[in-house]
Each structure stands twice: as C-alpha cells, then as structure tokens.
C-alpha cells in the first residue's frame, strides 16, 4: 500500500520540481534584466551628470575670462579719475602716454570682436557664441530693441566693419543666408539686417546704388540680399512659424524705413523669383504680401529674357511627368487635377458674380484684351462669355474714348462722322438684328466653358 502511494506521488513531485525550477529561472532572468536596466540607467545618469559638470565648468571659465582682473579694474578706475580731472596734470600726462602705447592693440581687439559679432559663419558656433554674448533674442521679441541698441553702440565705434567683405560678402549679405552643415538660418543674425541697413545709411558706408548693401550680390550671382530674405527656403519643422515671423518682421521694418521699395518688386522680379525658385513649402501669405503691395506685378513676365510667361503660368504644368505607372497613381493625378481646376473656376465665377454690373475696371480689361497682342485670346473669350451683349455694346464707346471723341459727360462729341460710328459699331449689329442670336452665343459660350472643364 505504501509502495503504491509512493509510486503515485512520483509524477506529482516531478511536476512540482519542474515548476519550481522554471519559476526560479524566470525570477533569475528578471533579476538579471533588472540589474542590467539599473546599470544602464546609472550609466546614463553618470553621463548626464558628467555633462552638466562639464557645462558648469565651461561657464565658470567663460565668466572668469570675461571678468576684469584686479589690475584691470584698477586701470578703469584710474581712467575714470583722469576723465573727471581728479588727478594732477603730471599723472594725467603719464596716463596719456601709457594709453597711447596700447591704443592700437586695444582697438584692434575690440574691432575684431565687433566684426565677429555681425559676421558669424557657423550656425552651431554662432548659437554658442551668441549665448556667451547674451544675444538670445530675435526681432520678434519685445525686448529685442534693447539688445539692438547695444549692438548699434558698438558698431558706431567702428563703422567701416559694415562695408568690409569676408569671402566676398558684406556682413548684411552673410546675415540673410543659410549657413552651417545643416543649412539652417541663424535667426538672431537675420534679425540684425534692418539695423545694419539703417546704420549703413546713417554712417554713409555704401554707394547709393548698393542701398546699404541690400542690392549687393556675391561674385557672379544674380541674387541680392532682398532676394535671399524674400525668397527664402521654407522647410516644415518645429521652427517654421518662427522663421516666417522673423522674415516677415524684417521685410516690414525695411519697408517702413524705405529700404525696401515698391519698385523693387518689379525691378528685382521678387514675385517671379518667389514662384520660380525651389524654396520648399510654398507660403501663400508671403506671395499675397507683395501682390497686395503692387498688384501689377502679376502682369509682368517672370523671366522676360526667356519669354512672356506670367506668374499665373507657373502654377500650371506644361506637361505630365514623373507619374508612377499604376492605376492608383493615374486616378490620384486626374482627381487632384480636377479638384484644382474646380477651385480655380469657382474663384473666377465668384469674381464675376461680385462684379456683375459693368465697371470701369471690367471695361478696361476688355479693352486691354482687344488691343494688347500679348494677352492670350482665352482672356478675351472669358470676358465675352460672361456677358456678350454688354461687352460688345461697351467696346465702341471705349474705342471712342481712346480716340478722344467723347465729351466730359460720356456723350459723343459733335462732328463725329456717321461712317466712323458705323465702323465702330459693326461688331454690335447682331444685337439689333435678333435677340435669338445673342442667346445662341450665350449658350455656345456656356457649352464651350463646360467642355473646357
């Protein structure tokens, strides 16, 4: 009996033993993982603590370097007493000789420091150096002008640094370019552009044609400083909004001080460059700013030397390319194209609806479409489709106005021959013959517009 019971407990004991060993192994594994995790955390904590100690030591060293030694403090105190005439004349004479002996070296060091302040090359180095100098703000900050006032004070001691080139570029040119290995913008450096332009004008450091360096170019480049700060590269990241704000603030201040002028939009082809350049993510706000300032810029070719393509032409591709050969790709392409075209047509329709009544602007557009050979016939077609009757009736009147044959009240001057009136109104004879023909033309225009869509 006992033997049978003993044999029956063997499997149970074996199972328990295996379970116990498994639990022990799991606990051992968990314990090892826990120890490894603790070691890793301690390693990271030690590294972070070491890094913080190194930064603190560097800060202490920088502070020690920037602090005056006891001897330096005594020198400033003596110079202060001399300026207040608190010392005997003989001592003042000796002080003057001592100052003259070190003046060149002293001024050279201070001038180099001012030059470095406004011409910082590497972004990573610039950020570190600007933290050391206390320049931690940008032009969009409320207290930026306090720092700017200090910078201006330093530059006024050495005005020639504004017109001194480094690697072929003035300081104001360096400020508006992307720099460093990651090709990022130094926004603090960028924020100084209006100040550099103002000081360049005040201190007379540039010729008139360079306009304080804003119209200067590097070597054989066609782009000047205005191009770089208006057609800047825009990459979507965590600082995109801040970049836009800084550049926008720079434009507005330059415009306020007449360093950015309305004629620059056309003469420098700012809108054309903005549309043609590969500048990353497009900003509609940037385009509207300059179009609202000078709407006529939309009528100027983007590249006059290469054809008469207007800004609107750059928004429509001339050919389809780089499309993946797949059903999904083609469907997406055509659906996207249809969506964009519908938006454009809706915009045009809303414009026409808002200006349903005849206006001087609309009549001028019609007149320009008829007489200007550079305007495509599609433009005239669109105006005629809106209201053929009114358009054809208004055209002779405007032709008479252009010819000076109308009086101040808009009536026809005496002496205008019947023959001329007949020749000018030939295009409107369909209106007096039959209203059906006009309705038919309206229907045809509507159908043609539908076919175009």
C-alpha positions in Angstrom: 0.0 0.0 0.0 2.7 2.4 1.0 4.7 1.4 -2.1 1.7 2.1 -4.3 1.2 5.5 -2.8 4.9 6.3 -3.1 4.9 5.4 -6.8 1.8 7.6 -7.3 3.5 10.6 -5.8 6.5 10.5 -8.1 4.8 12.2 -11.1 3.4 14.9 -8.8 6.8 15.5 -7.2 8.4 15.7 -10.6 5.9 18.2 -11.8 6.4 20.4 -8.7 10.1 20.2 -9.2 9.9 21.3 -12.8 7.6 24.1 -11.9 9.9 25.3 -9.1 12.9 25.2 -11.4 11.0 27.2 -14.1 9.9 29.8 -11.6 13.5 30.1 -10.3 14.8 30.5 -13.9 12.2 33.2 -14.7 13.0 35.1 -11.4 16.7 34.8 -12.2 16.2 36.1 -15.7 14.0 39.0 -14.4 16.6 39.8 -11.8 19.4 39.9 -14.4 17.3 42.2 -16.6 16.6 44.4 -13.6 20.3 44.6 -12.8 21.2 45.4 -16.4 18.5 48.1 -16.5 19.8 49.6 -13.4 23.3 49.6 -14.7 22.2 51.3 -18.0 20.2 53.9 -16.0 23.1 54.6 -13.8 25.4 54.8 -16.8 23.1 57.4 -18.4 22.7 59.3 -15.2 26.5 59.4 -14.7 27.0 60.6 -18.3 24.3 63.3 -17.8 25.8 64.3 -14.5 29.3 64.5 -16.1 27.9 66.5 -19.0 26.3 69.0 -16.6 29.5 69.3 -14.6 31.5 70.0 -17.9 29.0 72.7 -18.9 29.2 74.3 -15.5 32.9 74.3 -15.6 32.9 75.9 -19.1 30.5 78.5 -17.9 32.7 79.3 -14.9 35.8 79.5 -17.2 33.9 81.9 -19.5 32.8 84.1 -16.6 36.3 84.1 -15.3 37.7 85.2 -18.8 35.1 87.9 -19.1 35.6 89.3 -15.6 38.1 92.0 -15.1 41.2 91.1 -13.1 42.0 93.3 -10.1 44.6 95.0 -12.3 42.0 95.7 -15.0 39.6 97.1 -12.5 42.3 99.4 -11.2 43.1 100.6 -14.8 39.4 101.5 -15.4 39.3 103.3 -12.0 42.4 105.4 -12.9 40.9 106.3 -16.3 37.7 107.3 -14.6 39.6 109.6 -12.2 41.5 111.1 -15.2 38.3 111.9 -17.1 37.0 113.7 -14.0 40.2 115.7 -13.7 40.7 114.3 -10.2 44.5 113.7 -10.7 47.5 116.1 -11.0 48.4 117.2 -14.5 51.7 115.3 -14.4 49.9 112.0 -13.6 47.4 112.7 -16.4 50.3 113.1 -18.9 51.8 109.8 -17.9 48.4 108.1 -18.2 48.0 109.6 -21.7 51.4 108.1 -22.8 50.5 104.7 -21.4 47.1 104.6 -23.1 48.7 105.7 -26.4 51.2 102.9 -26.3 48.5 100.2 -26.1 45.8 102.0 -28.0 46.4 100.3 -31.4 46.4 96.8 -29.9 43.3 97.6 -27.7 41.3 99.0 -30.6 42.3 96.1 -32.9 41.0 93.6 -30.4 37.7 95.4 -29.9 37.2 95.9 -33.6 37.7 92.2 -34.2 35.1 91.5 -31.6 32.6 93.8 -33.3 33.3 92.2 -36.6 32.7 88.7 -35.2 29.5 89.9 -33.6 27.9 90.8 -37.0 29.7 88.2 -39.2 29.2 84.8 -37.6 29.8 81.9 -40.0 28.8 78.6 -38.5 25.3 78.2 -37.0 26.2 75.8 -34.2 29.2 78.0 -33.3 27.0 81.1 -33.7 24.4 79.8 -31.2 27.1 79.0 -28.7 28.9 82.3 -29.1 25.7 84.3 -29.0 24.7 82.6 -25.8 28.1 83.7 -24.4 27.5 87.2 -25.6 23.9 87.3 -24.2 22.3 87.6 -27.6 19.4 85.2 -27.1 16.6 87.1 -28.7 15.2 87.7 -32.2 13.5 90.6 -33.9 10.0 89.3 -33.0 10.8 89.6 -29.2 9.5 92.7 -27.5 12.9 93.4 -25.8 14.9 92.9 -29.0 15.5 96.6 -29.4 17.3 96.8 -26.1 19.9 94.4 -27.4 19.9 96.1 -30.8 20.7 99.4 -29.1 23.8 97.9 -27.6 24.9 96.4 -30.9 24.4 99.7 -32.6 26.6 101.4 -30.0 29.4 99.0 -30.6 29.2 99.3 -34.4 29.3 103.2 -34.3 32.8 103.0 -32.8 34.0 101.1 -35.9 31.6 102.0 -38.8 33.9 100.6 -41.5 33.1 97.0 -40.5 29.8 97.4 -42.3 31.4 97.7 -45.7 34.3 95.2 -45.1 33.8 92.0 -47.0 34.6 88.5 -45.8 34.9 85.9 -48.5 33.5 88.4 -51.0 30.3 89.3 -49.0 29.4 92.2 -46.7 28.1 91.5 -43.2 24.5 92.2 -44.3 24.8 89.5 -47.0 26.0 86.9 -44.5 23.1 87.7 -42.3 20.4 86.6 -44.8 22.0 83.3 -46.0 21.6 79.8 -44.7 24.8 78.7 -43.0 26.4 75.7 -41.4 26.3 72.0 -42.0 22.6 71.7 -41.6 22.0 74.7 -43.8 19.7 76.4 -41.2 19.0 80.0 -40.7 20.6 82.0 -37.9 17.5 84.0 -36.9 19.4 86.2 -34.5 21.8 87.1 -37.3 18.9 87.6 -39.7 17.2 89.9 -37.2 20.1 92.4 -37.5 19.6 93.1 -41.2 17.3 96.2 -40.7 19.8 97.6 -38.1 22.8 97.0 -40.5 20.9 98.8 -43.3 19.9 101.7 -41.0 23.5 102.1 -39.8 24.9 101.8 -43.3 22.7 104.7 -44.3 23.4 106.8 -41.2 27.2 106.3 -41.3 27.5 106.5 -45.1 29.3 103.3 -45.7 27.8 102.3 -49.1 27.3 103.8 -52.5 23.8 104.8 -53.4 23.4 102.0 -56.0 24.0 99.4 -53.3 21.4 100.8 -51.0 23.3 100.0 -47.7 24.3 96.6 -49.2 20.8 95.3 -49.8 21.3 95.3 -53.6 24.8 93.8 -53.4 25.5 90.4 -55.0 28.1 87.8 -54.4 30.5 87.3 -57.3 28.5 86.4 -60.4 25.3 85.6 -58.6 22.1 87.3 -59.7 20.5 87.2 -56.3 21.0 90.1 -53.9 20.1 90.4 -50.2 16.4 91.2 -51.0 16.1 88.0 -53.0 17.6 85.9 -50.1 15.3 87.4 -47.4 12.1 87.2 -49.5 12.6 84.0 -51.5 14.0 82.1 -48.5 13.8 78.3 -48.2 10.9 77.2 -46.2 11.1 73.7 -44.7 8.4 72.2 -42.5 9.8 71.7 -39.0 9.3 72.8 -35.4 10.6 76.3 -36.2 8.8 77.0 -39.5 6.4 79.6 -37.9 9.2 81.4 -36.1 11.2 81.6 -39.4 8.2 83.1 -41.1 7.7 85.6 -38.4 11.3 86.7 -38.4 11.5 87.2 -42.1 8.1 89.0 -42.2 9.3 91.4 -39.4 12.5 92.1 -41.4 10.5 93.0 -44.6 8.1 95.3 -42.7 10.9 97.2 -41.0 12.9 97.6 -44.2 9.7 98.9 -45.9 9.0 101.2 -43.0 12.4 102.8 -43.3 12.2 102.9 -47.2 15.0 100.4 -47.6 12.5 98.1 -49.3 10.6 100.0 -52.0 7.6 99.2 -54.2 9.6 99.4 -57.4 11.9 96.7 -56.0 9.1 94.2 -56.5 9.3 94.7 -60.3 12.9 95.7 -60.7 14.2 92.7 -58.7 11.4 90.5 -60.0 10.6 89.4 -56.5 7.3 87.7 -57.2 8.7 85.9 -60.3 11.7 84.6 -58.3 9.4 83.6 -55.5 7.4 81.4 -57.9 10.3 80.0 -59.9 12.7 79.3 -57.1 12.8 75.9 -55.4 12.1 77.2 -51.9 10.4 74.2 -50.3 6.9 74.5 -48.9 5.2 77.5 -50.6 3.8 80.2 -48.4 0.7 82.0 -49.8 0.9 84.7 -47.2 4.3 85.7 -48.5 3.0 86.0 -52.1 -0.1 88.0 -51.0 2.1 90.5 -49.1 3.9 91.6 -52.2 0.9 91.2 -54.6 -1.2 93.4 -52.3 1.5 96.0 -52.3 1.9 96.0 -56.1 -0.9 94.1 -57.9 0.6 95.0 -61.3 3.4 92.5 -60.6 1.1 89.8 -61.7 1.2 91.2 -65.2 5.0 91.1 -65.5 6.7 88.1 -67.0 8.6 86.0 -64.5 11.6 85.6 -66.9 11.4 88.4 -69.6 14.6 87.2 -71.2 13.1 83.7 -71.7 9.6 84.5 -72.8 6.3 86.2 -71.6 5.3 83.6 -69.0 3.3 85.4 -66.3 3.1 84.4 -62.7 -0.1 82.5 -63.3 1.5 80.4 -65.9 4.0 79.0 -63.4 1.1 77.5 -61.4 0.0 75.2 -64.3 2.4 72.4 -65.5 3.1 72.3 -69.2 3.5 68.5 -69.2 2.8 65.5 -67.0 5.9 63.6 -65.9 7.3 61.6 -63.0 3.9 59.8 -62.5 4.1 56.1 -61.4 2.6 53.7 -63.9 -0.2 52.4 -61.8 -4.0 52.6 -61.7 -3.9 54.3 -58.3 -1.4 56.8 -59.4 -3.3 57.9 -62.5 -6.6 58.1 -60.6 -5.0 60.3 -57.9 -3.4 62.5 -60.6 -6.6 63.2 -62.5 -8.8 63.6 -59.4 -6.3 66.1 -58.0 -6.2 68.0 -61.3 -10.0 68.1 -61.4 -10.1 69.4 -57.8 -7.7 72.1 -58.5 -9.4 73.2 -61.7 -12.8 73.3 -60.0 -11.3 75.6 -57.3 -9.8 77.9 -60.0 -13.1 78.0 -61.9 -15.1 78.7 -58.7 -12.7 81.5 -57.9 -13.3 83.1 -61.3 -17.0 82.6 -61.1 -17.1 84.3 -57.7 -15.1 87.2 -59.1 -17.6 87.6 -61.9 -20.6 87.3 -59.6 -19.1 90.0 -57.3 -18.7 92.3 -60.3 -22.0 91.6 -62.2 -22.6 95.2 -63.0 -20.4 97.0 -65.6 -17.5 98.8 -64.1 -14.5 100.8 -65.2 -12.1 98.0 -64.3 -14.0 95.4 -66.2 -14.3 97.7 -69.3 -10.6 98.4 -69.1 -9.9 94.6 -69.0 -12.0 94.2 -72.1 -10.2 97.0 -73.9 -6.8 95.6 -73.0 -7.8 92.1 -74.1 -8.8 93.5 -77.6 -5.8 95.8 -78.1 -2.9 94.1 -76.4 -1.3 91.4 -78.6 0.5 89.8 -75.6 -2.8 88.8 -73.9 -4.0 85.4 -75.0 -7.3 85.1 -76.8 -8.6 82.9 -73.9 -8.7 86.0 -71.8 -11.0 87.8 -74.3 -13.0 84.7 -74.7 -13.7 84.5 -70.9 -14.8 88.2 -70.8 -17.2 87.8 -73.8 -18.7 84.6 -72.3 -19.7 86.5 -69.2 -22.0 88.9 -71.0 -21.5 89.1 -74.8 -24.3 91.7 -75.2 -22.9 94.2 -72.8 -19.3 93.6 -73.8 -20.0 94.3 -77.5 -22.0 97.4 -76.7 -19.4 98.8 -74.4 -16.5 98.2 -76.8 -17.3 101.0 -79.4 -17.8 103.5 -76.5 -14.3 102.8 -75.2 -12.8 102.9 -78.6 -14.3 106.4 -79.0 -12.9 107.4 -75.5 -9.5 106.2 -76.6 -9.8 108.3 -79.7 -10.9 111.4 -77.8 -14.4 111.6 -79.4 -16.5 111.7 -76.2 -17.3 114.7 -74.1 -17.0 115.1 -70.3 -20.4 113.6 -69.8 -19.6 110.4 -71.8 -21.6 111.5 -74.9 -20.4 111.6 -78.4 -18.7 114.8 -79.5 -20.3 116.8 -82.2 -18.6 116.3 -85.6 -18.1 112.6 -85.2 -19.0 111.1 -88.6 -21.7 108.6 -89.1 -19.2 106.4 -91.1 -16.9 106.1 -88.0 -19.8 105.3 -85.7 -20.9 102.7 -88.2 -17.5 101.1 -88.4 -17.1 101.0 -84.6 -20.5 99.5 -84.0 -20.2 96.8 -86.7 -19.4 94.2 -84.0 -22.7 95.0 -82.2 -25.0 94.7 -85.2 -26.1 91.3 -84.0 -27.8 92.9 -81.1 -30.1 95.0 -83.3 -30.9 92.1 -85.7 -32.1 89.4 -83.4 -32.0 88.6 -79.7 -32.1 85.0 -80.6 -28.5 85.1 -82.0 -27.3 86.6 -78.7 -29.0 83.9 -76.7 -27.4 81.3 -79.1 -24.0 82.8 -78.5 -24.5 82.7 -74.7 -25.5 79.0 -75.0 -22.4 78.3 -77.1 -20.2 80.0 -74.6 -21.7 78.1 -71.7 -21.3 74.8 -73.6 -17.7 75.6 -74.5 -16.9 76.5 -70.9 -18.4 73.2 -69.8 -16.3 71.4 -72.4 -13.2 73.1 -71.1 -14.0 71.9 -67.5 
